[in-house]
Amino acid sequence: MSKLEIIKKIEAKRNSKVITYITSDRQGPVGARVAMDIIPIVSEQLRKIGKTDKIDLFLYTAGGDTMVPWRLVSMIREYCDTFSVIIPYKAHSAGTMIALGADEIVMSDLSEISPIDPSTANVFNPVDPANPQNRIPISVEDVIAYFDLAKNKFGIKNDEDLTKIFNKFVEANPQIHPLSLGNVNRTHNLIRLIAKRLLKSHKNRMKDDEIDKVVKYFTEDLYSHTYFVGRKEAKEDLGVKSVIEADSELSDLMSNLYSEYANEMELQNTIWNPQNEIGVNASQNNKEYKVAFVESAILSKVYKLTMEFKRQQVMIPQQTPQGIIQVPQEQVVMRTVEQGWK
């Protein structure tokens, strides 16, 4: 079946209107993340669909800008009475936040969500020694874990000792500017605020203490950003009451639709190597990639990226007993020719 046929089958089964949002999680320049540029794209879909009883967002993403979920969810809610997120496989980080804002999170045995505390990056972060133009992200979870170790594992409770622990942290990491730690705290508080607002937006709202418990789990208690949560744990252990299990028919439709996108976006090619992209014996090649989709039964939008690959001889310095010499070496260089939503 084609993507359109599967989308229509899901709509018929769930009595809903389906919008898909898929971002590539490939390595290199052909990866994509949740980003604000999606807002006008989804808005166009919603205006085409019009106000309706139920909208399903079919979501696959490894994460991205955590400022997007509230904007996206609140916009979708203007067009429907019930908002659901269908997760065929991954909905990590910002994807998890989008899901937390739904009245229903439809999950199969393959579906997974993740913690939502991101790494922060700004001008006060440490310089990357491998690339001085870049800054090293600071993990919110790592900073929280450091002080959790001091307070809960070593039993340090009073303010004077905690101040000493903080000073030790700063002294041991002089490359970390105090304002970068302030940014970590601000981001942590903001993510918690957004997560609470998303959970409070449900048609059948959870109790405040239940919301606080879920937010704490996803921002603090899962400890690792690579800890992935399946449907059973999400509902029974973490208290996400909006999780519902897809039956076998819907699970198959979810899997089939994801497979269609995975094939079209070449998601199975997990390793990025320009040598493979240029082709055997080719000296130059242009290649088009599809890195994100937003589709419905009536409108399709795809983010396309066109890249140019060329083989070139470059001189590489090499140390020898006689000193440094320049050795010619063939490399594949690449550049972006065109990109954007179409």
URPE-V524289 format. One record per pair of residues at least 4 apart in sequence whose C-alpha atoms are under 6 Angstrom apart, sorted by the first residue. I is the first residue (numbers start at 1). J is the second residue. If there is no record, write none. Layout:
I;J + I;J
This chain:
1;5 + 3;257 + 4;297 + 11;15 + 11;16 + 11;17 + 16;54 + 16;55 + 17;55 + 18;55 + 18;56 + 18;57 + 18;296 + 19;57 + 19;295 + 19;296 + 20;57 + 20;58 + 20;294 + 20;295 + 21;59 + 21;293 + 21;294 + 22;59 + 22;60 + 22;292 + 22;293 + 23;32 + 23;61 + 23;292 + 24;31 + 24;32 + 24;291 + 25;31 + 26;31 + 26;270 + 27;31 + 27;272 + 28;272 + 32;291 + 33;63 + 33;64 + 34;63 + 34;64 + 34;65 + 35;65 + 36;68 + 46;50 + 51;79 + 51;80 + 52;80 + 53;80 + 53;81 + 54;80 + 54;81 + 54;82 + 54;83 + 55;83 + 56;84 + 56;85 + 57;85 + 57;86 + 58;85 + 58;86 + 59;87 + 60;90 + 60;91 + 61;90 + 61;91 + 62;92 + 63;92 + 63;93 + 63;94 + 63;95 + 64;94 + 66;94 + 69;73 + 69;98 + 70;74 + 83;102 + 83;103 + 84;102 + 84;103 + 84;104 + 84;105 + 85;99 + 85;105 + 86;106 + 87;107 + 87;111 + 88;111 + 88;254 + 88;255 + 89;110 + 89;111 + 89;112 + 90;112 + 91;95 + 91;96 + 91;113 + 92;96 + 92;113 + 92;114 + 93;114 + 93;115 + 93;116 + 96;113 + 100;199 + 101;198 + 101;199 + 103;202 + 103;242 + 104;242 + 104;243 + 105;242 + 105;243 + 106;244 + 106;245 + 106;246 + 107;111 + 107;231 + 107;245 + 107;246 + 108;245 + 108;246 + 108;251 + 112;228 + 112;229 + 112;230 + 113;228 + 113;229 + 114;228 + 114;229 + 115;218 + 115;225 + 116;218 + 116;219 + 117;219 + 119;137 + 119;138 + 119;139 + 119;140 + 120;137 + 120;138 + 121;137 + 124;177 + 124;180 + 125;135 + 125;180 + 126;135 + 126;136 + 126;175 + 126;176 + 127;132 + 127;135 + 127;136 + 128;132 + 128;134 + 128;135 + 128;136 + 140;184 + 141;145 + 148;152 + 149;153 + 150;154 + 150;156 + 151;155 + 151;156 + 151;157 + 168;172 + 170;174 + 183;187 + 200;205 + 216;220 + 217;221 + 232;236 + 233;237 + 234;238 + 234;240 + 235;239 + 235;240 + 235;241 + 235;243 + 246;250 + 246;251 + 247;251 + 261;265 + 262;266 + 262;267 + 265;290 + 278;285 + 278;309 + 283;310 + 283;311 + 284;309 + 284;310 + 285;308 + 285;309 + 286;307 + 286;308 + 287;306 + 287;307 + 288;305 + 288;306 + 289;304 + 289;305 + 290;303 + 290;304 + 291;303 + 292;302 + 292;303 + 293;301 + 293;302 + 294;301 + 295;299 + 295;300 + 295;301 + 301;342 + 302;341 + 302;342 + 303;340 + 303;341 + 304;339 + 304;340 + 305;338 + 305;339 + 306;337 + 306;338 + 307;335 + 307;336 + 307;337 + 308;334 + 308;335 + 309;333 + 309;334 + 310;332 + 310;333 + 311;331 + 311;332 + 312;330 + 312;331 + 313;329 + 313;330 + 314;328 + 314;329 + 315;326 + 315;327 + 315;328 + 316;326 + 316;327 + 317;325 + 317;326 + 318;324 + 318;325 + 319;323 + 319;324 + 320;324
